[in-house]
Amino acid sequence: MPKPPYTITDKMIVLIASISEKLGAINATHLYKPATELRKKNRIKTIQSSLEIEGNTLTEEQITAIIENKRVLAPQKDILEVQNAIKVYEKLNSFNPYKLKDLEKAHAILMNGLIDNSGKLRTTNVGIVKGSKVEHIAPNGTMVNGLIKDLFEYLKNDNDLILIKSCVFHYEFEFIHPFLDGNGRMGRLWQTLILMQQYLVFEYLPVESLIKQKQSDYYNKLSESDKKGNSTPFIEFMLEIILESLDGLLLSQSITLHTEDRIHLFAAKTGKNTFSRKEYMQSFKNISAPTASRDLKWAVEQKLLTKFGELRLTIYKFK
């Protein structure tokens, strides 16, 4: 099949190098699985942002209330969009990003009750209207099935980096516009899913909230790519967004990682092996020796750790 048109630019290479560096720092400090509270917050932020881009009016507080089964006063359509999005994101790990059937399944949940043919590729023609002008004439309805199959072939078989392929997929998906509605949120969701296959951190990284802040740039880059006939401008834009969201995670986490978080992260990594204070400190590069001692003392007091030996010969083991 023909490969979607784009060029790997110097700018992309620089961005990918920076992203790889940040991913290394995130893995070294175990930030790929944030604390439960932060995971929940990030998920809510993601849902709120992705839907707001499409005109949904609900706030993060209202979405939290819906998750907690509380009553929310808002347009029924907006509430349903949120309920559907919550269901899709909860099932994120059950979808295989390389399977068209799974894309259709996710769309069926996301658009359930909002459009008649959720989960079905379109066969009719559409134009995307922004304000009073037609922004984009999507490919003919009869071509959708073939185009989307080709796109999945590319995703599965091309040798480019997954960071690049996820951006190309996002752009081409929006260009093809395979469903009658819900394409924006599906494209963003699927890029997250593709990235998650290689980098766990993307499951809880609210990339959508940065897209929302730069919404006009997002649409400009989509249309600039349309005009150029290749996705290069859009890939550069999305890589910048990814880098920024990783930066944000590193900044927020270096402040919010507490004793308990460090102990639990280290427990997951170490298992039942014995370790010294020095080994504990190697996992958390930014803490001092006294902080490490306090962490370990706390864990012993909480009966999470058993301590053997004294002074410099002390070793620890998780129970």
NUKEMI-267877 format. One line per 5 residues: their letters; for each residue x, y, z of C-alpha. Coordinates in Angstrom, 1 decimal. Example, Ala and Ser with C-alpha at 12.3 -4.5 7.8 and 13.67 -1.06 7.14 Angstrom:
as = 12.3,-4.5,7.8  13.7,-1.1,7.1
//
This chain:
mpkpp = 0.0,0.0,0.0  1.2,3.6,-0.5  2.7,5.1,2.6  1.0,8.3,3.8  3.0,11.3,2.6
ytitd = 5.2,13.1,5.2  8.8,14.0,5.6  11.0,13.4,8.6  12.5,16.9,9.3  15.4,18.1,11.5
kmivl = 12.8,19.6,13.8  11.2,16.2,14.3  14.5,14.6,15.1  15.3,17.2,17.7  11.8,16.8,19.3
iasis = 12.1,13.0,19.3  15.5,13.2,21.0  14.1,15.5,23.7  11.0,13.3,24.1  13.2,10.2,24.5
eklga = 15.3,11.9,27.1  12.1,12.9,29.1  10.8,9.3,28.8  14.1,8.1,30.2  13.8,10.5,33.1
inath = 10.2,9.4,33.7  11.1,5.7,33.7  14.1,6.4,36.0  11.9,8.1,38.5  8.9,5.7,38.1
lykpa = 6.5,8.4,37.0  4.9,6.3,34.3  2.3,5.2,36.8  1.3,8.2,38.8  -0.3,8.0,42.3
telrk = -4.0,6.9,42.1  -5.3,10.3,42.9  -3.3,11.9,40.1  -4.3,9.2,37.7  -7.9,9.9,38.4
knrik = -7.4,13.7,38.0  -5.5,13.3,34.7  -8.2,11.0,33.3  -10.9,13.5,34.1  -8.8,16.3,32.6
tiqss = -8.3,14.2,29.4  -12.1,13.5,29.1  -13.0,17.1,29.8  -10.5,18.6,27.3  -11.2,16.2,24.5
leieg = -15.0,16.8,24.8  -14.7,20.6,25.2  -12.8,20.8,21.9  -16.0,19.3,20.4  -18.2,21.9,22.2
ntlte = -19.1,20.0,25.4  -19.9,22.3,28.3  -19.2,20.2,31.4  -16.4,21.1,33.8  -13.9,18.8,35.5
eqita = -16.0,19.1,38.7  -19.2,18.0,36.9  -17.4,15.1,35.3  -16.1,14.1,38.7  -19.6,14.2,40.0
iienk = -20.8,11.9,37.1  -18.0,9.4,38.0  -19.2,9.4,41.6  -22.8,8.9,40.4  -24.0,12.3,41.6
rvlap = -26.7,14.3,39.9  -25.5,16.9,37.5  -27.6,19.7,35.9  -26.5,20.0,32.3  -27.8,19.3,28.8
qkdil = -28.6,15.6,28.5  -26.4,15.2,25.3  -23.4,16.7,27.2  -23.9,14.2,30.1  -24.2,11.3,27.7
evqna = -21.0,12.3,25.9  -19.2,12.3,29.3  -20.7,9.0,30.4  -19.7,7.3,27.1  -16.1,8.8,27.2
ikvye = -15.7,7.5,30.8  -16.7,4.0,29.6  -14.2,4.1,26.7  -11.3,5.3,28.8  -12.0,2.6,31.4
klnsf = -11.7,0.0,28.7  -8.6,1.6,27.1  -6.4,-1.5,27.9  -8.8,-3.9,26.2  -8.5,-2.3,22.7
npykl = -5.9,-3.3,20.3  -4.8,-0.2,18.4  -3.8,-2.3,15.3  -7.4,-3.7,14.8  -10.0,-1.9,12.9
kdlek = -12.7,-3.9,14.7  -11.5,-2.5,18.0  -11.7,1.1,16.6  -15.3,0.4,15.6  -16.0,-1.0,19.0
ahail = -14.6,2.0,20.8  -16.5,4.4,18.5  -19.8,2.4,19.2  -19.3,3.0,23.0  -18.1,6.7,22.6
mngli = -21.1,7.7,20.3  -23.8,5.3,21.8  -27.1,7.2,21.9  -25.6,10.3,20.2  -25.7,9.2,16.6
dnsgk = -27.7,6.4,14.8  -24.9,4.4,13.4  -22.2,4.5,16.1  -19.4,2.0,15.4  -20.1,2.0,11.7
lrttn = -17.8,3.5,9.0  -19.6,6.1,6.9  -20.7,5.3,3.3  -22.1,8.8,2.5  -20.2,12.0,1.7
vgivk = -19.5,14.7,4.2  -17.9,18.2,4.4  -16.6,19.6,7.7  -18.0,23.1,8.3  -16.3,25.6,10.6
gskve = -18.5,28.6,11.1  -19.9,29.5,7.7  -17.2,28.0,5.5  -16.5,24.4,4.5  -13.2,23.6,6.2
hiapn = -12.5,20.2,4.7  -14.1,18.0,2.1  -13.6,14.4,3.4  -12.9,11.6,0.9  -15.9,10.1,-0.9
gtmvn = -18.0,7.7,1.3  -17.3,4.8,-1.1  -13.5,5.2,-0.4  -13.6,5.2,3.4  -13.4,1.4,3.9
glikd = -10.3,1.1,1.7  -8.6,4.1,3.0  -9.0,3.2,6.7  -7.8,-0.4,6.0  -4.7,1.0,4.2
lfeyl = -4.1,3.3,7.3  -4.1,0.3,9.6  -1.8,-1.6,7.3  0.7,1.3,7.5  0.3,1.4,11.3
kndnd = 1.0,-2.3,11.7  3.8,-2.7,9.2  5.8,0.5,8.7  9.2,0.7,10.4  9.0,4.4,11.5
lilik = 9.1,5.2,15.2  5.8,4.8,17.0  6.0,8.5,18.0  5.9,9.4,14.3  3.3,6.8,13.3
scvfh = 0.9,7.8,16.1  0.9,11.4,14.8  0.6,10.3,11.2  -2.4,8.0,12.1  -4.0,10.9,14.0
yefef = -3.8,13.2,11.0  -4.8,10.7,8.4  -7.7,9.6,10.5  -9.0,13.2,10.7  -8.5,13.6,7.0
ihpfl = -10.4,10.4,6.1  -13.1,11.3,8.6  -14.3,7.7,8.7  -17.4,8.2,11.0  -20.2,10.6,10.6
dgngr = -19.4,12.1,14.0  -16.9,11.7,16.8  -13.8,11.7,14.6  -11.9,14.3,16.6  -12.2,12.6,19.9
mgrlw = -11.6,9.1,18.3  -8.4,10.4,16.6  -7.0,11.7,19.9  -8.0,8.6,21.8  -6.4,6.3,19.2
qtlil = -3.1,8.2,19.2  -3.0,7.8,23.0  -3.7,4.1,22.6  -0.9,3.7,20.0  1.6,5.4,22.2
mqqyl = 0.6,3.4,25.2  1.8,0.2,23.5  5.4,1.3,23.9  5.2,3.9,26.7  3.0,3.2,29.7
vfeyl = 3.1,6.9,30.7  0.6,7.9,28.0  -2.3,6.1,29.6  -2.6,8.8,32.2  -1.0,11.8,30.4
pvesl = -3.6,14.5,29.6  -2.2,15.4,26.1  -5.7,16.5,25.2  -5.7,19.4,27.8  -2.6,20.9,25.9
ikqkq = -4.4,20.4,22.6  -7.4,22.2,24.1  -5.2,25.1,25.2  -3.8,25.3,21.6  -7.0,24.4,19.9
sdyyn = -6.7,27.0,17.1  -3.1,25.8,16.4  -4.4,22.2,16.3  -7.0,23.0,13.6  -4.5,25.3,11.7
klses = -2.0,22.5,11.5  -4.6,20.0,10.3  -5.6,22.4,7.6  -2.0,23.4,6.7  -1.3,19.6,6.3
dkkgn = -4.4,19.3,4.1  -3.2,22.2,1.9  0.4,20.7,1.6  -0.9,17.3,0.9  1.2,15.7,3.7
stpfi = 1.1,15.5,7.5  4.5,17.0,8.2  3.3,20.2,9.9  0.8,18.2,12.0  3.5,15.7,13.1
efmle = 5.8,18.5,14.3  2.9,20.2,16.2  1.9,16.9,17.9  5.5,16.1,18.9  5.7,19.5,20.5
iiles = 2.5,18.8,22.4  3.8,15.4,23.6  7.1,17.0,24.7  5.3,19.7,26.6  3.0,17.2,28.4
ldgll = 6.0,15.1,29.5  7.7,18.3,30.7  4.6,19.1,32.7  4.5,15.6,34.3  8.2,15.8,35.3
lsqsi = 7.6,19.2,36.9  4.5,18.3,38.7  5.8,15.0,40.0  9.1,16.3,41.3  7.0,18.3,43.7
tlhte = 4.3,15.8,44.6  6.2,12.6,45.2  5.9,11.9,48.9  7.4,9.3,51.2  4.5,6.9,50.7
drihl = 4.6,7.3,46.9  8.3,6.5,46.8  8.0,3.5,49.1  5.2,2.0,47.0  6.9,2.6,43.7
faakt = 10.1,1.1,45.1  8.2,-1.9,46.5  6.7,-2.6,43.0  10.2,-2.5,41.5  12.1,-4.5,44.2
gkntf = 9.6,-7.1,45.1  10.9,-9.5,47.8  14.6,-8.7,47.2  16.7,-7.2,50.0  18.2,-3.8,49.4
srkey = 20.3,-1.1,51.1  19.6,2.6,51.7  22.0,3.4,48.9  20.1,1.2,46.4  16.9,3.0,47.5
mqsfk = 18.5,6.4,46.9  19.6,5.3,43.4  16.0,5.0,42.4  15.1,8.5,43.5  18.0,10.7,42.3
nisap = 16.6,13.9,43.8  16.4,12.9,47.5  19.0,13.3,50.2  20.4,10.6,52.5  18.4,11.9,55.5
tasrd = 15.2,11.9,53.4  15.9,8.3,52.4  16.5,7.3,56.0  13.2,8.9,57.0  11.3,7.1,54.2
lkwav = 12.7,3.8,55.2  12.1,4.4,59.0  8.5,5.3,58.1  8.1,2.1,56.1  9.5,0.0,59.0
eqkll = 7.1,1.7,61.4  4.2,1.0,59.0  5.2,-2.6,59.0  5.8,-2.5,55.3  9.5,-3.3,55.6
tkfge = 11.6,-5.6,57.8  15.0,-4.2,58.8  18.1,-6.4,59.3  21.5,-5.3,60.7  22.7,-2.0,62.0
lrlti = 24.3,1.2,60.8  26.0,0.8,57.4  25.3,-2.9,57.3  21.5,-2.3,57.4  19.5,-4.0,54.8
ykfk = 15.7,-4.0,54.2  13.1,-6.3,52.8  9.4,-5.7,51.9  7.0,-8.0,53.7
//
